[in-house]
Amino acid sequence: MEPAPQSRAPETAPACPFAQRRPVKPPPRPEKVGLRDVLRLVRQDILAVQPRRLFHAWMAEFRSPFFTSYLCNDPDLVDLVLTRRPHDFPKSLRLFEGLTPLLGHSIFITNGPEWERQRRIIDPAFDGGRTKEVLPAMWDAAASMVERMRPFADGRPVDVEGQASHAALDVIFRTLFSIPVEDATANAVFDAFRAHQASRPMVNTGTLFSLPRWLPKLRFGATTKTAKQIRGFIASLVEARAAEIAAGTAPDDLATRIMTTPDPVDGKCFTPAEMVDQVGIFLLAGHETGAAALAWSLYLMALFPEWQEKLAAEAQEVIDAEKIYASSVSRLKLARAVFRESMRLYPPVPMYLRETVQEEELRGRKVAKGSLIVVSPWHLHRHERIWKDPDDFDPTRWDRPEGRESARLSYIPFSAGPRVCPGAGFAMAEGPLLLAMVLRSYRVEMVEGREPMPVAQLTVRGRDGIWLRLTPRAAVAPVQSGASIAAMEEA
């Protein structure tokens, strides 16, 4: 079918000057493969099963004896599913069945009235003005990451995914519970999360089949064990915070705000059990997505050293070693552009899965009730009809009219519509700040023969990590603690 005229990328944009160094992308699978090969590739990695034509098509249909799915790349269809009629396309849990032991009835899992109540309680904690209030905690996590990396900054290969994971979880614990990840409980959760990710694939092929809901689901033993460990740690944190709230000694952080916010409809706050579910997704979403985005941003800076030097210069100019300014994040314009481009090329969550509750007609095709609807940032962000030079790294695209129009049509790293991530603004403050802090102190370089290959685990990660070399820059003053600085903004 012909593309919608408003969705075609303009032809006037200049060619990307760095096209000869194209960021890594998994090779497409052959167009014609059997069902057995498709299932094998899905089990290996969801990105490995994607044919090249999906980066050009507006909609694609996949039929099997077990389910039918439709990949929707048409911006109008994406808007229909995510924004205009989201209740007719509720979230499908087929690809995420393995997460339920960890997340329970969290906001990530639920639909309908239960989800609506959860959003009414959670959203106020992430209002735009709250980012300024949590900046000292983000700042301290970034400064801690810089110091933690110092022993490894001698030119040896370092897996920056591990460093990014530690930093992202540190941000979550500092902003949620006012404790650093080095705290004994937080560190135990960090270790359990690493084991949990290693124990389960993103896709369990058994969950793709239309088996009865009452039929018990098979779980990986290690997945169930680590989920139980993590929930136990979270329960102890929630219990301790509830006692502090009752005593009037609780800090004014995200956990306290969420636990003390009543639903404006029924007047009730989350129970401790409900709060454990929500903290699970905060840790998973905030930790996993933040770590993936930061690690890929560092990879791109190693691949494009001229951009790295620009960001380092910006960071040294903007970041005051002795004071925190709330405006610092907004002044990191290059870091923000690079971080946005990183999430375009490597969206932390590669696919959103929905399910039809009734028969639909999409682009002239009859779509049966119960069909899977796939909205894929992995394809939308690299779509050949929407983006100019879609596989190239070009942070300047965000300053050009055609780049902004492409982003308006199909840039959804945090989803869109009512189910947009409530922490999107939080993430866009955290990511550029962490990236700038690292590049202010260290130079990152590629490791010959160890180019990463994207795979979809819980998020888009490197198959064998993302290995870079770190070396110190010219002496820069270490930044002060955010908690010790009272002045948050220039006069």
Residue pairs with C-beta under 8 A, 6 or more apart in sequence:
1 58
1 59
1 363
1 364
3 58
3 74
3 385
4 58
4 74
4 75
4 76
6 75
6 409
7 58
7 74
7 75
7 76
7 385
7 386
7 409
7 410
8 385
8 386
9 384
9 385
9 386
9 387
9 388
9 402
9 406
10 388
10 401
10 402
10 405
11 388
12 402
13 388
13 389
13 397
13 400
13 402
13 403
15 389
16 389
16 392
16 393
16 394
17 394
18 304
18 392
18 393
18 394
19 389
19 392
21 303
21 304
21 393
22 391
22 392
22 393
23 299
23 300
23 303
23 345
23 346
23 391
23 392
23 393
24 451
24 452
24 453
24 454
25 382
25 391
25 454
26 45
26 47
26 48
26 50
26 453
26 454
26 455
28 50
28 51
28 52
29 41
29 48
29 49
29 50
29 51
30 51
31 51
31 52
31 53
33 41
35 64
35 65
38 49
38 64
39 205
41 48
41 49
42 49
42 203
42 205
42 208
43 201
43 203
43 205
45 202
45 455
45 456
45 463
46 95
46 202
46 203
46 350
46 351
46 456
47 350
47 378
47 454
47 455
47 456
47 460
48 455
50 378
50 379
53 60
54 60
54 71
54 73
54 376
54 379
55 379
55 382
55 383
55 384
55 390
56 383
56 384
56 385
57 71
57 73
58 72
58 73
58 74
58 77
58 363
58 385
59 70
59 71
59 72
59 73
59 74
59 77
59 362
59 363
59 365
60 70
60 71
60 73
61 68
61 69
61 70
61 365
62 68
62 69
62 70
62 71
66 208
66 209
66 210
67 94
67 208
67 209
67 210
67 371
67 372
68 368
68 371
68 372
69 371
69 372
69 373
69 374
70 362
70 365
70 367
70 371
70 372
70 373
70 374
71 374
71 376
71 379
72 78
72 81
72 362
72 373
72 374
72 375
73 376
73 379
73 380
73 383
73 410
74 363
75 386
75 409
75 410
77 362
77 363
78 375
78 380
78 410
78 412
78 416
79 416
80 89
81 89
81 354
81 373
81 375
82 89
82 352
82 375
82 412
82 415
82 416
82 417
82 419
83 416
83 417
83 418
84 417
86 417
86 418
86 419
87 112
88 356
88 357
88 358
88 360
89 354
89 355
89 356
89 357
89 373
90 111
90 112
90 354
90 355
90 357
91 109
91 111
91 352
91 353
91 354
91 355
91 419
92 353
92 354
92 355
92 372
92 373
93 100
93 109
93 207
93 353
94 207
94 208
94 353
94 355
94 372
95 202
95 203
95 207
95 208
95 351
95 353
96 108
96 109
96 353
97 204
97 207
97 217
98 200
98 201
98 204
98 207
98 219
98 220
98 223
99 108
99 109
99 284
100 109
101 219
101 223
101 224
101 227
101 228
102 196
102 227
102 230
102 231
102 280
102 284
103 109
103 277
103 280
103 281
103 284
104 231
104 276
104 277
104 280
105 114
105 274
105 277
106 118
106 277
106 278
106 280
106 281
107 115
107 118
107 119
107 122
107 278
107 281
108 281
108 284
108 285
110 118
117 263
117 265
117 266
118 278
119 418
119 422
120 263
120 264
120 265
121 258
121 261
121 262
121 263
121 269
121 270
122 258
122 261
122 278
122 422
123 422
124 257
124 261
125 254
125 257
125 258
125 261
125 422
126 254
126 422
126 423
126 425
126 426
128 425
130 254
130 426
131 329
131 425
131 426
131 429
132 326
132 488
133 252
134 175
134 253
134 254
134 426
135 324
135 326
135 329
135 429
135 482
135 488
136 324
136 482
136 483
136 485
136 488
137 171
137 174
137 175
137 178
137 253
137 482
137 483
138 171
138 174
138 175
138 429
138 430
138 433
138 434
138 482
139 324
139 433
139 479
139 482
140 174
140 180
140 481
140 482
140 483
141 167
141 170
141 171
141 174
141 180
141 181
141 434
142 167
142 433
142 434
142 437
142 438
142 479
143 437
143 478
143 479
143 480
143 481
143 482
144 167
144 170
144 180
144 182
145 163
145 166
145 167
145 170
145 434
145 437
145 438
146 437
146 438
146 440
146 441
146 442
146 478
146 479
147 478
148 163
148 166
148 167
149 158
149 163
149 438
149 441
149 442
149 470
150 472
152 158
152 163
152 470
153 441
153 442
153 470
153 471
153 472
154 470
154 471
155 469
155 470
155 471
156 469
157 447
157 450
157 467
157 468
157 469
158 467
158 468
158 469
158 470
159 465
159 466
159 467
160 295
160 298
160 299
160 444
160 465
160 466
160 467
160 468
161 291
161 292
161 295
161 461
161 462
161 465
161 466
162 465
164 290
164 291
164 292
164 294
164 295
164 298
164 434
165 190
165 193
165 194
165 287
165 291
166 181
166 190
167 291
167 294
167 434
168 286
168 287
168 288
168 290
168 291
168 294
168 430
168 434
169 181
169 186
169 189
169 190
169 193
169 283
169 287
169 291
170 180
170 181
170 182
170 186
171 286
171 290
171 430
171 434
172 282
172 283
172 286
172 287
172 290
173 179
173 180
173 181
173 183
173 186
173 189
174 180
174 181
175 253
175 254
175 426
176 253
176 254
176 255
176 279
176 282
176 283
177 186
177 237
177 241
177 253
177 255
178 251
178 253
179 185
179 186
180 186
181 187
181 190
185 233
185 236
185 237
188 229
188 233
189 230
189 233
189 234
189 283
192 226
192 229
192 230
192 233
193 226
193 230
193 283
193 284
193 287
195 222
195 226
196 223
196 226
196 227
196 230
197 288
197 457
197 458
198 222
199 220
199 222
199 223
199 225
199 226
200 220
200 222
200 223
201 457
202 456
202 457
202 458
203 456
204 218
206 217
206 218
207 217
210 370
230 280
230 283
231 276
231 280
234 276
234 279
234 280
234 283
235 272
235 276
237 255
237 279
238 255
238 259
238 272
238 275
238 276
238 279
239 272
241 250
241 255
241 256
241 259
242 259
242 272
244 250
244 251
244 256
245 256
245 259
245 260
250 256
254 282
255 275
255 279
258 270
258 275
258 278
259 269
259 270
259 275
260 269
261 269
262 268
262 269
263 269
270 278
282 423
284 458
285 421
285 423
286 423
286 426
286 427
288 348
288 458
288 459
289 348
289 349
289 427
289 459
290 348
290 427
290 430
290 431
291 459
292 346
292 348
292 459
292 460
292 461
293 339
293 342
293 343
293 346
293 348
293 413
293 427
293 431
294 431
294 434
294 435
295 461
295 462
295 466
296 342
296 343
296 345
296 346
296 460
296 466
297 338
297 339
297 342
297 431
297 435
298 435
298 438
298 444
298 466
298 468
299 452
299 462
299 466
299 468
300 307
300 338
300 341
300 342
300 345
300 393
301 307
301 308
301 311
301 338
301 435
301 439
301 444
302 308
302 444
302 445
302 446
302 468
302 469
303 393
303 446
304 393
305 445
307 334
307 338
307 393
307 395
308 439
308 443
308 444
310 334
311 334
311 335
311 338
311 435
311 436
311 439
312 439
312 440
312 443
312 473
314 332
314 333
314 334
314 335
314 436
315 332
315 335
315 436
315 437
315 439
315 440
316 440
316 476
318 328
318 331
318 332
318 436
319 328
319 436
319 437
319 440
319 479
320 328
320 479
321 476
321 477
321 478
321 479
321 480
322 477
322 479
322 480
322 485
323 480
323 485
323 487
324 480
324 482
324 485
324 487
324 488
325 488
325 489
325 490
326 488
326 489
327 489
327 490
328 433
329 429
329 432
329 433
332 432
332 433
332 436
334 395
335 432
335 433
335 435
335 436
335 439
336 428
336 432
337 395
337 396
337 398
337 399
338 395
338 432
338 435
339 428
339 431
339 432
339 435
340 395
340 398
340 411
341 393
341 394
341 395
341 397
341 398
343 381
343 413
344 381
344 382
344 411
344 413
345 381
345 382
345 391
345 393
346 454
346 460
347 377
347 378
347 381
347 413
347 460
348 413
348 459
348 460
349 377
349 413
349 415
349 459
349 460
350 376
350 377
350 378
350 456
350 459
350 460
351 374
351 375
351 376
351 377
351 378
351 456
352 374
352 375
352 376
352 377
352 415
353 372
353 373
353 374
353 375
354 372
354 373
354 374
354 375
355 370
355 371
355 372
355 373
356 367
356 368
356 369
356 370
356 371
356 373
357 369
358 369
359 366
359 367
359 368
359 369
360 366
360 367
360 371
361 367
367 373
375 412
377 412
377 413
378 460
380 386
380 410
380 411
380 412
381 387
381 390
381 410
381 411
381 413
382 390
382 391
383 390
383 410
384 390
386 406
386 409
386 410
387 397
387 406
387 410
388 397
388 402
388 403
388 406
396 403
397 403
397 406
398 404
398 407
414 420
414 421
414 424
414 427
415 421
421 427
437 479
438 444
440 473
440 476
441 472
441 473
441 476
442 470
442 471
442 472
442 473
443 470
443 471
443 472
443 473
444 468
444 469
444 470
445 468
445 469
445 470
445 471
446 468
446 469
447 467
447 468
447 469
450 464
450 467
452 462
452 463
452 464
452 465
452 466
452 467
453 462
453 463
453 464
454 460
454 461
454 462
454 463
455 461
455 462
455 463
